């Protein structure tokens, strides 16, 4: 039996409330390739000094290509060694595809030293978004350390070589919490909770009534994701929409968005034209950078979040720091699986009694006490417990796609797309071109030097803005220089963009063929690494080779809007 996927049931003045809330934008930004945040000062009671508080960090890092067997073993040993060295406790996984950990320490400084040690050991961890929570009560810190050697970071059932989609080419655009928050107001967006159903029972995103539509895949575990995504009903809902995904800390969205982009790539290439398969082509696929954890740090009054965030550490759940607990309890609508009274806490490690299910269930204190008092040796209660999905007899879609074939076809389709774009962009020169606004005065015959963290974008709509560009690129934009027509001084559809580093630029280049068109323009923007001959800068006298561009150029102004006629905005 299948049931309809529940959609957002927003009510009241959600949009107005969210719009008035305080936003801590500094908490929305990833710390990848940035200095780690400093340890916090002691709390007002001085408990951090006495050891009554500590800190916790969530992080994951995928690696492509995956570690070899020997590298995998060495990575596990090194993570364990560094954790022990810095007196860090917690749980984690080390797989050929990377690392996923939730760790804590009584010393906020030691926890940060551990993260820095990971960066020193392998530059891969410069890309990691370490999400810190400070002033955690001592009772909620981990008591021991358990880092397991596994084959997969998230149990999607993907062989990391044969089935798992390449993240550098197919992962969704990462949006900071504030940018994601804005997209939740878009009525043309679908937001998918990628977590399990027992997690969504405690809390979920609650978009405004005239905003995005929420879909809950109703998964018992992540291995059901690919079948749900390939289901005809799911694909019909997602087709032509902006698809937003979120999870606890971000890791589950990586493969989840990549699988959808693989399917979209195959469909775009018309590989399914005669197969009878449903066509899914979203307007864009996005994921929440840092997950709910970072969203609630950015919106301490909750934003568009409703209820509690289920956690897999000793905190058990996360709530908005500045939202009255009475309001949080009132908007959490989970129930005890026995007596059906409202209950908002998972305690006691109770599981669904259906053998093939066995997901966590909520049992209220009264039901626990009554059973222990009346039937202390009776285990029948455990067998009678039912999760919400088993209560209604829900079974997930059973037909899983051929992920090996899907990966192969998506890679081939992407390569064909790149070859087509390369051919389309080349034209035989007929006459000497006049210097453009973004050409340099570099002497002819000198090879152009690629600038690794700067992008040259062309074919942009005149209605583009800095915010739209950052959202489309899916990364932090450090600087934008709108390029002007030398005769009119107006923007003509090209710009230079500086991103954080070379790795961020490479991710943008890898994903750009998959991105949707911008503002309904006939062609999607073209993205290339900038070179010195696409530089609007000035020469610096005395440069070693006689040529060193200065960028941004004198008089540069980083504006939201390009210099176009106002009627076009």
N, C-alpha and C positions, 0 to 999 in steps of 0.2 A: 504494500500500500504506500502511495506517495501522497503528500499533502502540499498545498501551495506554499511557496516560500514567502514568509511574512515580509511585508514592506513596512517602511517607516510609518509610524502612527503618531507623528508629531502633533502637538496640540498647544493651544494657548499662545502666548506671545514669545515663543522661543527665539525668533529672530531678533526682536527688540532687546531681550535680556542679554543675548550673546553679544550684540553689538555694543552694549554699554559696559561690558566686562573689561577688567584690566588685562593687558597683554604684556607678558615679559618676553619680548622678542629675542633677548639674548639667550634664552633657554630653548628657542626654536632652532638654533643653528647647530649643525653637526660640529664636533671637535676634530674631525678628520683633517690632517695636515695643519692643525692649529695647536697652540699650547693647551695643555690640560687646565681646567679651572683650578684655582688654588684651593687649599683646604679651607673649610669655613671657620670663622671665629667661634669660640665657645658659645653655647646657648646662654640665655639669660640666667639660668640656674647654675651655669658652669659645669653641667654634667659631662660635656665632652672632655673636660680635663680630668674628671674623676673616673672616667671609663664607663659611665652609664649609657653612653651613646657611641655609635660608630658610623661607618659609611658602607654603602653598597654600590656595586657597579654591574650593569648589564652591558654585554657587548657580544658581537659576532663578527666574523670576518671570513668571507669566502675566498678561495684561492683558485685561480685559473692560470695554467693547467693544474690539476690536482697533484698533491704530493705523491711521490712513488712510495712503495711499501716501506723502504728503509727511511725515507724522509718523514713518513707518517709516524713511525716509531720514535724518531728523534724529536719530532715536534711535541708528541705527548710527553716525553721525558723532560723536555725543556719547560713546558708550561707547568708541569708538576714541580720542577726544581725551583722555578721563579716564585711560584705560589708559596711553597714552603719557606723559601728564603725571606719573604716579606710577611710571613705569618698570616697569609690570606686563607680563608675558608670558603667553602661553597660547592657548587655543582657545575659540571661542564662536560662538553663533548669535544673530542678531537677526531676529525674524520679526514680522509684524503682531500675532501673539498674545503677544509678549513676548521675554524674553532667557534664554539658557541658556549658562553659561560655566564653564570650569575654568581658573583662572589661578594664577600663582605669582609670587613676587618674592623677591629676596635679602633685602629688608628687611621684617620682619613689620609694622613700623609703617606703611610705605608702602602695603602691601596693605590694611591697615585704613583708611587715609586714602582709598584708592580707593573702598572700599565706602561710607564716609561721604559721599564726593562724589556717589555715585549717589543716596543718600538726599536730599542737598541739591538735586540736580538735579530729581528727581521723587519726590513723596511715595509713589508706588507702591512704591518699594523699601524703605519702612518695613515692608512686609509680608514682605520677603524673609528667608528663613532662610539666612544666610551660614554655611557649614560650614568652619571653619578647621582646618588641620593644620599644626602648627609643628614646628620642628626637622627639616625635610626636607633630606636631603643635597643639596648644590649640584648634583651630577650629575643629580639627579632633577627639577630645576626646568626649566621651559620655556625654550628659547633664543630664541624669536621669538613674535610676536603675530599671530594670525589670527582675526579676527572676521568671519564671513560673513553676508551678507544672504540669508535663506532665506524660504521660504513657510510653514515649519512647524518647531517646535522639536524634536519627535520625529517620525520618519518613519512615522507611522501611516497616512498617506494620507488625512487628513481635511482637507477644505477648511474653513478656520477660521470661515467664515460659514455655509455650507450644511450641513456634516456634523458638525462638532466639537460635542460636547455642552457645554452651559453649565456651567462648573465651579462657579460660585456656587450653582447649584441642584442639581447632580447629583454632584459629586465626593464620594468616600467620606470618612468621618470620619478625621481625622488623629489618630493615637495616638502619644504619646511612646514612646520605646524601652522604658521600664520597663512601661508599660501594655500595649504590644504583646507584650512578653515573657510577661506573665501570661496573655494570651489564647492564646498558643501551647500552653498546658497544657490548653486546653479540648477535650475529645474531640468536641464538637459543632461544631468549627471546621474550615474548609478554608483552607489557606494556599497562595497561588499565587505562584510565582516569575515575575515579569513580564519578566525578562531573556531574552536569547537563549540557545539551547542551548549554544553554545560558551562562554558565561560560566558557566552552571550546572555545566559539566563540572569547573570548578576548585573550586567550593564552593557551599553552599546552607544554608538553614535546616534544622535537624535536630530537629524537635519531639520531646518525650519519648514513649516507647512508648504511654502511655495518654493522649496529648494530641492535638493537631491532626493532620490528614492533609495531607501536602504533595502538590501537583499541579504538574507541570512541563509547560507547554503545548508544549514542544519547538519553539520558533519559531526560524527562521533569521534573521528580522528582524521588527520591530514591525508591519509592514504585515499580518502574518498574524494579529494579535490579534483583530480583529473577527470573522473567520470562525471561529476557534477558540471564541470566546465564544458565538457563535450556534449552534454545533454542538449537536445534541440530546443527545449523551452528556455534554458539558460542563455543559449546563443541568440535566440530571438530577442530576449530582453536586453542583451548587451549591444546588439548590432546598432551602429550609428550613434552610440552614446559615449560620453566621457566616463570612463570607468575608473573609479577610485577604490583602492583597497587599503585596509589597515589591519594591524594585529597588535600584540602586546608590545614588542620591542622592535619590530621591523623585519625580522629574519624570515618569517613565513611568507611575507609578501614578495620576497626576491624571486623564488621559483614560481610562485603563484602568478605574478604578473608576466614572467618570462614565458610560461606555458600559454597564456592567452595571446601574447604577441607572436609566438610561433604559429598558433592557429590562424591568427589574423594575416600573417605573412603568407602562409600557404593559400588562404582564400584570396588574397590580393593577387596572387600569381595565377588565379583561375585554375589551380590544381584540382579544385573540387567541383568544377563546372558541370561535369557529367556524372559525378559520383552520387548525386542525390543527397549529399551531406549539407547541413544548414550552413549558411554563410554568416560569419561573424567578422565585422570590420568596425571596431570602435573608433570614435573620433580621437581618442588618446587613452593611454593606460598609465595611471599614476599610483604611487604608493607613498604612504605617510612616513617621512624620514624620522626614525627614532620611535615610531609606533605611538601607542596610547601613552606610554611612559613619558615621552617628551611632550606630547600634546598637553597633558595635564600639568606639566611643569610650566608650559607656556601660558596656559589658561588656568590659573589657580582657582578660579571660580567655576570652572567646568567647561566653559565654551558651549559646544553642542554635544557634550558628553552627558549621558544620563545613567545614574546608578554607580556601580563599583566596577573597578577593573580587576578581574581575577588574576592572581599572581601565582607563580610556581616557586616562590621562596617563602621564608618564614613570616613575612608580612601578611600573607594570605590574600590581601586585597589592597588596592590603591584607591583613594578618593581625592577629589579636588581639595587642595590644602586650605582654601579660603571659603569653602562652601559649608554652611551649617550642616552638621551631621544629621540633624533631624530632617532636613530637606533631602539629603542623600538617601536616607532610609525610606522616606515617603515615596520617592520616585523609583526605588528598586522594587520590582514586581515578582521576584522569585518566590517559590512556594516549597514547603516541606513535602517531600514525595509520599509521606505516609498520611498525615492528617489534613494536608492541603491548606494549612494556615500559612499566612505570609511569613517567610523566614529568609534572611538575607546573608547567611553565613554558611560556608562549607566547613564543618568540623567533624572529627571522628573518623575520617577516611572511609566513609561508607561508599559502596559501589553498587551499580545496577546489578540485580540478581540474574539477568539474562546472560548466560555464559559467554556468548560471542560478543556481547556489548561491554559490560563491566566498566562503564565510565563513572566518574564521581557523581554522587547524588546528594541532595540536601536533606538532612534529618534534623528536625528541631530538637531543642533540649528536652521538651516534655516527652516526646516520643522515645528519645534515648533513655531517659530516666525510667519511664514506665516499663520499657522492655527489660532493663537491667534489674529492676525491682521485682517484677512478676515472673520473668523467665530468664534467670541469670545464666542458665546452661543451654538455653534453646537457641539454635542458630537459624530457625525458620524465618525470623525477621529478615535476616540477610538475604535469603533466597527470594523473599517476597518484594524486595525493593525494586522499583522501576524508575528509570530516568524518564524525562518528559517525552522523548522520542519513542521509547518502547511503550509508554502508556497509550499512545495513539496509533501504535503499530507502524510507525514510519520506517521505510527501508529506502536507502539512498539509490540513485541510479546505479545500475549494475554493469553497464557496458562501458569498459574503459577503452580509450583510444590506443592505437598502436603507437606508443611514445618513441620507439626506435625509428619507425618510418616517419613520424611527424618531425622529429629532429632532423633527419636527413633531408626531407623535402623542404623544410624551412630554411636550412642552410643553403640548399641549392637555389631556392627562390630569392634569397637575399643576395647571393652572388650574381644571379642574373640581373637583379635590379641595379646592383652596383655597376655591372658591365654596361647596362643600358644608359645609366646616368653619365658614365665616362664618355660613351660614344656621343650622347646627345650634347654634352658640354663642349665637344671639340668641333671647331669650324676652321676651314682652311683660310688663312689670312689672304685678303685681296689687296689691301693697301696698308700702308703704315698708319697705325692707330695714333690718334692724338693722345697726349698724356691726360689721364683721368685725375679726378680729385684725390684718389687714393694711391696714385703712383708716386714713386720716390725719385729722387735725383741721383740714385746710385749709378755709378759709371757703368756703361754697357760692357758686357763681357765678364763681369763679376758674377759668380753664382749667387742666386737668391738664398738667403738664410732663413730657415723655418723658425718661427717663434713658437715654442712648444705650448705655451699657455694662453695663446691669443688666437681667436677664430675670426675668419672673414666670412660674413654672411651676405648673400645676395638673394634676389627674387623675393624680397620682403614686401608685404602690403604697406601702403602709405599710412594705414591706420595702426601700425604696430606701435607698441609702447615698451618701455624698459621692463615693466612687470610682465607683460604678455611674453616677451622674449625670454625672460628667466624661467617662466612656467613651461614654455615650449622646449627650451634646452634641458630642463630638468636638473639644473645645478645652480650653485651660487654664482652670481655674476658680480665680479668685482668692479667692472668699469665698462661703459658702452660709449663708443664714439660714432655718432651718426655721420655718415659721409655725405657731403654736399656737392651738388652740381657746381662746377667752377663758374658758370655763367650766371645762374639765377640765385645761387646760394641756398637752394632748397634741397631737401632730402630726396634721393632718387631710388631708394630701395636696397641700399647696402650699408653695412656697418662693421666696425671692429669691436669684438667683445673679449675682454680679459676674464678668464676663469681662474680658479684657485691654483691649479698646477697642470702639468702635462698629463697626468692620469685622468683628471676631470675632462680635459679636452679630448682625450682618446675615447672616453666613454660617450661623449656627445657625438663624435664622429661615427662610432660604431652603431649608435641608435638612430642617427638622423634619417637613414632610408626608411625606417619604420614609422617615423613620426607623422601625425596627421598634417593636413594643410593648415595654414595659419590664417584665421579670419576669412575662410572660404575663398582664398586665392586659388586660381586654377592650378598653379604649381606649388609644391612644397618648397620652402626655403632651401637654398643650397648652402652647405657648410663645408668650409675648408680650413686647414691650418693657415694662419696668416704668415706671409713672408715679408721680407724687407721691401720688396717691390710693391707690396700692398700696404704701405705704411704712409700715413699722412703726417709723419713727424718731421722734425728738423734735424739737420746734421750738427754734430758736436765737434767743434774745432779741436784738432790735435788727437783725434781718435787713432788707435794704432794702425789700422789699415786705411785710414783716411775716410772711413764711413762708419758711423755709429748713430742710428736713429734715436731721437729723443721722443719718448711717448709716455703720456699723452703730449700732444704738441702745445706750444704756448697759446694761451687763450681758451684752452679746452674747458668745457662745462658739461658735467655729467647730468643730463636732464632726463626726465621721464618720457617726454615726447620728442620726436624728431623735428627738425626745422621745416615743417611743411605748411602749406596754406591752411589757416584755421578751419575753413569749411570742410576740410577732409577729415578732421578729427572726430 
